[in-house]
Structure formats: C-alpha cells, structure tokens
Amino acid sequence: MVNVKFLLVSNDAKSILNFRFDLLKEIQCKGYEIHICAPNILASKYYDFFSNNNFICHDIYLDRTSMSFFSELKTLVSLYKLFIRIKPDFVLGYTIKPAIYSPLVGMICGIKNINMLISGLGYLFNDYSKSKTSVKSLLLLKLYALAIRKSNAVIFQNSDDIKLFRENNLIGSLNNIFLVNGSGVNLNKFFKSPLKLDSNKEISPSFLMVARLLKDKGIYEYIEAIRNIKKKYPLAQFGLLGSLDENPLSLTETELETLISENILHYHGYTDNVTEIISQYNVAVLPSYREGVPRSLLEAMAMGRCVITTDAPGCKETVEDGITGFKIKVGSVSELEKAFEELILHPEQIQFMGDASYELVKEKFDVRLVNRNMIEYMGLKNQER
C-alpha cells in the first residue's frame, strides 16, 4: 500500500515541537506518513525526538527576517526541490513565509491539497497598519492574496485577521476560509496547579510575561509599568521569560543588560520547561499589539492563572474582562499599571479569576477540539492500514 504523505512546512523546528506536535500525532494516527521541514532541523536538538516519533525530517533554506530577492528565491527553489523529491499528498504551510510560499510552490509542482495556517501576521503587518506605502508590506499583501487563491484551506486563528484580509481584498470567496480557536493547549501537559503563596500563606501578587522580547509583544510597556508600580509597591514580584530575537523589533542585548541591572524583575531567559516558571507566578501578562491567539496565555490559563492582556486581535479572545482577568488598551502603560494595582490591593481576585480562566480554556481552547477542526478543514480522512 502506498503511504499518504503529509508535509508540514515551518520556519523553526522548535515551533513545530511546541505548537504543532499534537496535531501531527493526530494526523499520524489517521494513517498518514508525517514529513516535517524547517531550516537546520536535521542538526537541531529536536531531531532525535521527531525521529523517535517516526516523523521524517527535511532541511530547507529559509531566512525568517530577510526580504532579499536572492534569499527568497533560494527559499522557493529549496521548497521546490523538496516537493518534487518527496511528492507530498497534503501540505500545511505554517508561519508567515511557509504559509505564503507553500501554495505557490505547490501550484508549480502540481500538488492539489495545499493549506495555509495564519497563526500571526508578523511585524510587517503591524507596519502596514501604520504605513500603507511600505514596499515590504504591499509585496507581502500581494503574495498573501495569490497564495490564498491557490490554497485548499486557509485557517485563521481569530476573526479580526479575516476581517483585515477582507478589507485589503486578499480574500475573495469565503469557501476556503476557516476559523479555529488558536493553536489550542494540551490540558494533559498544562494542568491546574496551586497558586503561589507568600510567607503569610496568602496569595502572592506576582506577575509573569512570557514572550519573545519584541516591541510588538508590549515588552516596553511591561517594563515601564513595572518601573512605575514598584515605586508604590516595592514588594510586588515580576518575571520575564523569553529570549532576544533576530526580528528588528527585538530588545537589544544592551537594553536587556540594563533591564537586568535595574533589579525590578526576575529575568528567566529561555527554558524548555515553561510550566515550572509559570507555577512560580499567579498572573499572566501579555500587553501585545496583535496575535493569532497567544499560546503563552492559554498555557497559563490551563494552569489556573488569571490574565492581563490587551484588546488587540487575538489577545482579547483569551480574557473576559473583570471575570478571567483584565483587558487593557494597546500601548497603555497607565491601564497596565492600574490592572497591576487592582490585583496587588485585592489579591483574592487572583483565585476567582484564575478559576474562571481555567474553565474558559477547557471550554474553548482544548487542543483536541482545535486539531479536530483543522483536520476536518484540510480534508484529512482515515487511511487504510
């Protein structure tokens, strides 16, 4: 019997493990041969894990931040050679460049079932929202429009992104447009854990931001709000988990060193064991400008943590204001400070809101529900063994 091949195209091996592993295992259980590709995946520390799960790994060339013509052409050629060699029956392009390029290359290679997952719009779309004359953003829009027309299914994670694409004439017919509740979260891995108590056995007002250290994640607002609130409440605890990034909107090494030297928060760097760090704090914070649906908040919610986030697309879906946490305006340091102060003065709310967060994530964001929908939208049927 000929194996039916499913290929996931990504820009990062770690992202496949953290965000798509559960989906790939479910597809594998349906009888598909799983192929995954990302830059330098064969040399990554994740290769053995993927191989032990019978995922077939392939290297591709892809520079996540470059917009050089020759670099992008090299990526397209790399994908073309891979598609021709393994002849996948189904393809899912995940993260910005793979989502755009996979349908375009698949069209040339004659692959009929190519799917796009729009899990976030990236800094170029944030730039586009401010300047419609940005050459990079305009090019990105045109490529998105062409890729969408050539895709079997285009899966979005929030309705605002669909609205933005429609407003910019990127979507014609809605026949191939689908919506899921983010990436979902594995409730067997991220499960409810006790809140952290202070020396008096009372709930500690402690706050954690988990994100890449990017401007559009709200890192500068988080830092400024902490500086201000610590003047009034020096015992309040704040943490930051995440790494610097090659993205041009990232904090610089100098800025990070200065922040650490101020001693206003605990910087945890990067870890593969995020549950251990989340369990040390009681409130999850993400003042982001825009997301697909932020996985970091879903993971904290699954552990029974309340949330402070913005009213931005993707973020607002994760919080019921005043019930599971607080929703603030994008870029508002004063509103972030106010949310901090409310929970510092009334820490008993942390328990109630955390419990409500847990119920919300169970109802809407269970990864099994999300993956079931994605598999249906991509047209993946059970294969004969």
N, C-alpha and C positions, 0 to 999 in steps of 0.2 A: 504494500500500500504506500502511495506517495504521501509524504508528510506535508501538511498545510502549514506554511511558514508565516509567522507574524513577526514583523520588524518594528522595534521602537527606535526612533532617531532622537538623540538628545545632545545637548552641548556639554554635558557633565556627567561623569559616572556616578559621583556621589548623589546627584539629584535623582538618578534612576533608582538608587537604593532607598533613599529617604522618602520619595514621593510616588514611585510607580511600581515598587516591588510587589505589593499586594495585588495590584491589577494584573501584572504579568503572571503571577502564580495562578490567579483565577482563570486567565486565558489558557495557560498551560494545562490546567485541569480539564479543560474542554477538549483537549487533544491536539493543541497546536504546538508546533516546534517554535520555540522562542529564540529570536535573534535580537541583540541589542547593540547599538553602536554609539560611540562618543569619542572625543579626542583622547588619545592615550589611555584608553580603557584597559588595554592588554597589559600595560605596565603599572596600572593603579593597584592600590592595596585592596580594592574591592573585587579584583578579577577572580581570585580563588573562591570567594563567596558566590559569585554569579555562576562560575563553572560548576561548583558543587550542587547548585540548584538546576543544573542542566540548561542554563542559558548560554547560547553561543555568542561570543563577544567579537566585535569587529572594531578596529580603529578607523577613524575618519579624520580628515583635516578640517578644522573649524576654529577660527579665532572669534571669540564671543563679542569682542568690542570693536574689531576692525571694520571699517567701511571702505577699505582699499579695493579697487576694482579687481586687481590681480589676486588678492586674498580671497575675495568672494568667488571669483572664477575657479580658483583652486578647490574651494569647498564644493562647488557644483560638480566639478569633474570627479572629485573623491566620492561623492554620493552616487554619481552615475556609474562609476566602476563597481561600487558595492552592489547597487541594484541589479546590474547586469550579471554579476557573478552569482549572487545567491537567489535571485528571482523570487522575491517575497510575494505572497498572495495578498497580504494585508500589511499596510504601513500606518504607523501613527507618528506624526511629527510633533515633538513636544519641546517647549521653549522656543523663543522667537524665531531664530534663523532656521532650525529644523522644521518648524511648523510651516514656514513660508516656502522653503526650498524643496521639501519632500514632494508636495504635489506637482511642482514644476518639473522636477527630475523624473518623477513617476510617470507623468504625461509622455515624456520623451521615450521612456523605457516600455511603455505600454502596460503599466500596472493599473488595474482598474479600480482597486479599492485603496485609496489614499485618504487618510483622515488627519485633521488638524485639531490640536488641543491648544486653545488660547488661555493659558494659565496666568498671564500677566502681560501688560503692554510695554513695559520697559521704559527707560529714561527718554527714548526718542519720542514716545507718545506724550510724555509729560512736557517735553519741549514743544511738541506740536500744538498742545493746548494753549501755549503762550505765544507761539510764533508760527503762523501758517505759511511763512515764507521759508522755513527751514528746509534746505535741499534734502537733507537726510530723511527728514520726516515725510516729505512729499514722495520721495522714492519708496520709502517703506510702505506708505499707503497704497501706491500703485501695485507693488509686489503682493501685498496682502490681498488686494481685490482680485488679481489674477489667480493666486493660489486658492482662494475661496471658491472661485468658479470651477476649478479643476478638482475639488475635493468631494469625496463621497459624503463625509460628515464633518462639520465644523462645530466643535464642542467648546462652549464658553462656560466660565465659572461664575459670572454674575451678569445680571440683565443690563447694567449700565454700560458694560463693554459692548453688548449687542447694540444698544441704542447709539453709542458713539460710532460704531461701524456703519450703521444705517444712515446716520446724519452725514457721514462723509462718503456716502454712495459706494461703500465697499461691499455691501450685501444687496443682491437683487432679490431673487426668490428666497423665501424662508424655508424651503423644503429640506435643505441640508443643514439647517441651523438648530443646534440643541443646547440645552442649559442643564448643568449639574451643580450641585452644592459643593463647589470647591474640589479639593483633592480627597476630602474625607480624612478621617483619622481612625486608626486601628485601636478599638477600645479594649482589646486584649493586651496591647502593649502599653498604652497610655490609660491608666485606670485611676480612679479616685483615690487620693491619698490625704492623710491628715494635714490640716493647716499647721503652719509653724507657730509655736507659742513663745512668748518672751519669758523672762526669769520669774515673772509673777503668774505664769500659767495662763496668760491672756493672749488673745490673737494679736500677732505682731503686724503692724502696718509696714509691710515690706514689699517692694515693687521691683519687677524684673522686665527688661526689654530684651527680646530675642530676635535678632535680625542681622543681616549684613549691615555694615556701618556706612550706610549711604544717606545722602541728604534727603532723598525722597522717601526714605523709611521714617523720617522725622527725628533723626538722631540729634540734630542741633536743637530742636525744640525740647527734646527729652533732657539734654544736658543743661540748657538754660533754665528750665523749670526746676530741676534738681538744685542748681546753684541758688535759686531764689528761695525755695521751700526749706532748704537746710538752714537758712538764716533764722527761720522761725521755729523749726522743729529739727534740731541737730541730731536727734536720736533716730529719726526715720531712716530706714535702710533701703538702698537702691542697688540694683545689679544690672550688668550689661553682659549679654552673651552673644558673641558673633565676631566675625573676622573682617579685616580690611579686604578690599576688593579692587580688581583692576578697572572696574567701572569708573568713569571720570567723575562721578558724583560721590565717590567714596571719601571718607575721612582720610587725611594723610597720616603717615607714621608720626610726624611731629605733633599733629593735633591730638593723636591718641596718647602719646607720651605725656603731653601737657595735662590731658584729662586725668590720667592715672596719677600724676603727681599731685593733683588737687585733693585727692583722697575724699571725694564726695560720693563715690560709688565703688562697688567691687567689680572689677573687670575680670570676667571668667575666660576670655579668649574664645577658642573654639573647642567643642567637645563632641564626641560621638554619642555620649550618654546624657542627652538633654534632660531626661526625666529626673536625674539626680539633682540637677541645678534648679529645675522648676520647683521641686519639692522643698527647696530652701527658702522660697518666697511665697507670698499669698496673693499677689495681684499681678496679672499680666498686662503689660503696657505696649502699645504699638501706635505711635502717632503718625502713621504712614499717609502719604499723599494719594496713593492708589494701589490696589492689589487685585489679584484674581479673587481668591479668598485666602487670607493668611493662615498657613498651616501652623505657624508658631502659636497663634491664638487658639486654634482648635485643639492642639495638644495640651495647652494649659487648661482649657475648659474641660477637657476629658479628665483632667486630674483634679477638678473641683475648684479651679481658680476663677475669680471674677476678672473682668476685663475693662481696661480703659483704652479706647481706640477712637478713631475719627469717624466723621460722617462721609468719608470718601467711599467711592465704589469699591466693593469687595470687603472693606472693613466693616461697614455699617451692618452687613448681613450677620456678623458674628456677635452682636450685642443688642439686647433690648434695654434701652436707656432707663436707668433707675431700677431695673429688675435684675439683670445679669451683670451690670456694670454701668459705665458712663460713656456717653458718646460726645465727643468734643469737635469743634470746628478744625478743619485742616489748617495747620500753621499757627494755631492759637496757643501760645505759651501760657497766657493767663488762664484759659479754660483748663489746661492740663494741670496747672498749679491748684486750681480750685478743686479738681477731682482728687488730687493727692490729699489736699487738706481735709476734704469731706471724709475720706477713709481713715486718715490719721486721727481725726477727732471722734469718729464714730466707727471704730474697728469692728463692732458687732455686725455691721452691714456686710463685711467681707464674707462671713459664713453664709448668710442668706443668699447673697448674690452668687457666691461660688456654687452653692447647691443648685441654683437656677441655671447657671452656666452648664453644669453637668447634664441637667435634663434637656437643655436646648441642643447640646452636641449629640446626645443619644437620639433625639428625635429627627434631626436634620442632617447631621454630618458623619454618621457611621460610614466608614469606608466601604462596607459591604453593600450598602444601598447605592452609593455613588458609583462603584465599579459595575454593579448590575446594570445601571442605566447606560454607562459608557459602552459596555459590551453589546447591549441591545442596539444602541445608536450606530455602532460600527458594523452591525450585521454579522456578528460572530456567532455561529451555530455550533452545537456539539459535533465533534468529528468522530467518525468510527475508529475504534482502536484496532 
